[in-house]
Structure formats: structure tokens, C-alpha cells
Amino acid sequence: MSFAQVILAPWLIWVCAGVALSALVLALFQRPWRALFQDTGLQHRWLAATLMVAMLWQLRAQAVDWLSLHLLFTTLMTLVFRGPLALLSCLLVNLSLVLTGRVAWPLLGVNLVVTGLVPMLVTVLIWRLVDRRLPSHPMAFLFIGGFWCAALSALASGLAVLGLTRLGASDPSALFQASEYARFLPLLMPSEAFISGMLLSILMFYHPHWVATFNDSRYLDDDGRGGRGP
């Protein structure tokens, strides 16, 4: 879920913009461009994945003008490219919607929070749990870190939209409409989990070294615990 038109109070929009900017600064401090400059293949994969997500975000349900339902793919991007690059991809995707007129420009920071930062943090937390607490088995990584994580990330994103609407909606009917839309979250969660998990399983089978958080020496050879974090 994401916002398409401004229905939030200006102060809340500015707060979300500040949170989004702070997250981007922290991501840039990780210097994610170094890996891109050193690996041409990673450049191609990241740009292609970002473009694909931007195209898939065009497939969305929008019964009201200010709110959209669509798949996120933030969990998949975080697991494959790690958090900083995933957040930059989400920024580019949201920016493309602003430039094409699908989303009002003041909502760039708000949507980056609800579609990028929130699901990315959920993904990182669950990945840490899988990495530190669960057995070194690829199915644990795939089903908990992939399928379930994608579903919970979609749920967290939807709840973030509902919370922001309750906190600062200027339209009295917006909260009711958001609550009605929230009923579709149980339908979005399996879709997000199935598509993201399916794509992750394909990458793990054919190109495990493409998944930055998947340590093939640990999960496939079972010779250590050294993971690669988001």
C-alpha cells in the first residue's frame, strides 16, 4: 500500500520526509556504490531489478484516488542486494512514479518510509533471527527469511499506511477508507510471499552467489556460521 494523493497533515509529511532523508543518509554512509563500481554484473542486476519493480508497481488497484494497493518486492530486494541498495532502489521506483504523475511529489518521503524503510527493517530483523537462531538449512532461509518475511513486510507496510492515516489524515473519510482497504492485506500478503519467495528460490538454486544475504558455504556446504547481512 502507498499514498497517491496528499491527504496527510503537512507536519506529518515533513516528519516522514526527515525520517526518509535520515535513512538515505545512513544508507549512503555504507557506501553501496563501491560494490556497484567493482562488479559490473551487480550493476546490471541491480538496475534491471529496479526497472522491473518500477514496471510491476504500475500494476496496482486504486479504488480511491489517494491510496494504491500493489506488491512491494522490498523483502526480495533487501535479501538479494542488502539494505542500502534496496532502499536506493525503492527511492528510484518512487521517484519514477512522481515523475510520471502517478504520485504527488510531497509524498515521496512518506512512500519511501511505508514501502521502503518499514518493510526493509522488518526484513533485516527477521533475517537476523534466521541467521542467529535457526539451523543452517537453506529451507529455513527460504521459508522464514523469504516467504514469511515477505508476508510480514507487506503487513507492516499496510499497517504503517493505516497508522499514518489515523495520525494525520486531513480528510475525515480517509480513515474509514484506509480501514476498508486494510481488509485486503490478507490477500496481498500471500501474493507478496509467493512471488517473492518463488523468485528467491530460483535465484538460490541457479545463482546463489547473487543473493547477498545467502551464504552458500554455510547453507549448502554447512562448514561455518559466517553470514552476510543486509
C-alpha positions in Angstrom: 0.0 0.0 0.0 1.2 3.5 -0.7 -0.2 7.0 -0.9 -1.1 8.6 -4.3 -2.5 12.0 -3.2 -1.9 14.3 -0.3 -4.4 13.6 2.5 -1.9 13.8 5.4 -1.2 16.9 7.5 1.8 18.9 6.4 3.6 18.3 9.7 3.4 14.6 9.2 4.6 14.8 5.6 7.7 16.8 6.8 8.4 14.3 9.6 8.3 11.4 7.2 10.5 13.3 4.8 13.0 13.8 7.6 12.9 10.1 8.5 13.3 9.1 4.9 16.2 11.5 4.4 17.9 10.2 7.6 17.6 6.6 6.4 19.0 7.5 3.0 22.0 9.3 4.6 22.7 6.2 6.8 22.4 4.0 3.7 24.9 6.2 1.8 27.3 6.0 4.7 27.5 2.3 3.9 29.0 3.3 0.5 26.9 0.9 -1.5 28.2 2.3 -4.8 31.6 0.7 -4.1 30.2 -2.8 -4.8 28.5 -1.5 -7.9 31.6 0.0 -9.3 33.6 -3.1 -8.6 31.1 -5.6 -10.1 29.7 -4.8 -13.5 27.4 -7.8 -13.2 25.9 -6.4 -10.0 25.3 -3.1 -11.7 23.3 -4.8 -14.4 21.3 -7.0 -12.0 20.5 -4.1 -9.7 19.4 -1.7 -12.5 17.4 -4.5 -14.1 15.7 -5.4 -10.9 14.9 -1.7 -10.1 13.4 -1.2 -13.5 11.4 -4.4 -13.2 10.0 -3.4 -9.8 9.1 0.1 -11.2 7.2 -1.6 -14.0 5.4 -4.0 -11.7 4.4 -1.2 -9.4 2.3 0.1 -12.3 0.0 -3.0 -11.7 -2.0 -1.7 -8.8 -5.5 -1.5 -7.5 -6.8 2.0 -6.8 -10.5 2.2 -5.8 -9.9 5.6 -4.2 -7.7 8.4 -5.6 -5.3 8.7 -2.7 -4.4 5.1 -1.9 -2.9 2.3 -4.0 -2.6 -1.4 -3.5 0.4 -3.1 -5.1 3.1 -5.6 -4.4 6.3 -4.3 -2.8 9.2 -6.7 -3.5 11.2 -4.8 -0.8 12.0 -8.0 1.0 13.3 -9.6 -2.1 15.5 -6.6 -3.0 16.8 -6.4 0.6 17.8 -10.1 0.6 19.4 -10.0 -2.8 21.1 -6.6 -2.7 21.2 -5.8 1.0 19.5 -2.9 2.7 21.3 0.2 1.3 20.9 -0.8 -2.3 17.3 -1.9 -1.7 16.5 1.4 -0.2 18.1 3.3 -3.1 16.0 1.1 -5.5 12.9 2.0 -3.6 13.8 5.6 -3.9 14.2 5.4 -7.7 11.0 3.5 -8.1 9.0 6.0 -6.0 10.7 8.8 -7.9 9.6 7.3 -11.2 6.0 7.4 -10.0 6.4 11.0 -9.1 7.9 11.9 -12.4 5.2 10.1 -14.3 2.5 12.0 -12.4 1.1 8.9 -10.6 2.0 10.2 -7.2 2.2 13.7 -5.8 5.7 14.9 -5.2 5.3 15.8 -1.4 4.6 12.1 -0.8 8.0 10.9 -1.9 9.3 10.8 1.7 6.1 9.2 3.0 6.0 6.5 0.4 9.7 5.8 0.9 9.0 5.2 4.6 6.0 2.9 4.1 7.2 1.0 1.0 10.9 1.0 1.6 12.1 1.7 5.2 9.4 -0.2 7.1 9.5 -3.5 5.1 13.3 -3.3 4.9 13.6 -3.1 8.7 11.2 -6.0 9.1 13.3 -8.0 6.6 16.6 -7.2 8.4 15.1 -8.2 11.8 13.8 -11.5 10.5 17.0 -12.2 8.7 18.9 -11.7 11.9 16.6 -14.1 13.6 17.1 -16.7 10.9 20.9 -16.2 10.8 21.5 -16.4 14.5 18.7 -18.7 15.9 17.7 -21.1 13.3 19.6 -24.1 11.9 21.9 -23.7 8.9 19.4 -25.1 6.4 18.5 -23.5 3.1 14.8 -24.2 3.7 14.9 -22.1 6.9 16.4 -19.2 5.0 13.9 -19.6 2.1 10.6 -20.2 4.0 11.3 -18.0 7.1 13.6 -15.4 5.6 11.8 -15.4 2.2 8.2 -16.4 2.2 7.1 -15.4 5.7 9.3 -12.4 5.8 7.8 -11.0 2.6 4.3 -11.6 4.0 5.1 -9.8 7.3 6.8 -7.0 5.5 3.6 -6.4 3.4 1.6 -6.4 6.6 3.9 -3.9 8.3 3.8 -1.6 5.3 0.0 -1.7 5.3 -0.2 -1.1 9.0 2.2 1.8 8.6 -0.2 3.4 6.0 -3.1 2.9 8.3 -1.2 4.3 11.3 -0.1 7.4 9.3 -3.7 7.9 8.1 -5.0 7.7 11.6 -2.4 10.0 12.9 -2.6 12.8 10.4 -5.3 12.4 7.8 -7.0 15.8 6.9 -10.0 14.1 5.3 -12.5 12.6 7.8 -13.4 9.9 5.4 -9.8 8.8 4.8 -9.5 6.8 7.9 -12.6 4.8 7.1 -11.4 4.2 3.5 -8.0 3.1 4.8 -9.6 0.7 7.3 -11.6 -0.8 4.5 -8.5 -1.1 2.3 -6.7 -2.8 5.2 -9.1 -5.7 4.9 -7.3 -6.6 1.6 -4.0 -7.1 3.4 -4.6 -10.8 4.0 -5.0 -11.1 0.2 -1.8 -9.1 -0.5 0.3 -11.0 2.0 0.1 -14.4 0.3 0.7 -12.8 -3.1 3.8 -11.0 -1.9 5.1 -14.1 -0.1 4.5 -16.4 -3.1 6.0 -14.2 -5.8 9.0 -13.0 -3.7 9.7 -16.5 -2.3 9.4 -18.1 -5.8 11.9 -15.6 -7.3 14.2 -16.0 -4.3 14.1 -19.8 -4.6 15.0 -19.6 -8.3 18.0 -17.3 -7.5 19.1 -19.6 -4.7 19.0 -22.7 -6.9 20.6 -21.3 -10.1 22.7 -18.3 -8.8 23.1 -18.5 -5.0 26.1 -16.0 -5.2 23.7 -13.4 -6.5 21.8 -13.4 -3.1 23.9 -11.2 -0.9 22.4 -12.5 2.4 22.6 -16.2 1.4 26.0 -17.7 2.4 26.2 -20.8 0.2 29.2 -22.1 2.1 27.1 -22.2 5.2 23.7 -23.2 3.9 24.9 -25.6 1.2 28.3 -26.9 2.5 27.5 -26.5 6.2 31.1 -25.5 7.0 30.6 -22.4 9.1 28.3 -19.7 10.5 29.7 -16.6 8.7 26.6 -14.9 7.2 26.4 -11.9 5.0 24.0 -9.4 6.5 21.6 -6.9 4.8 
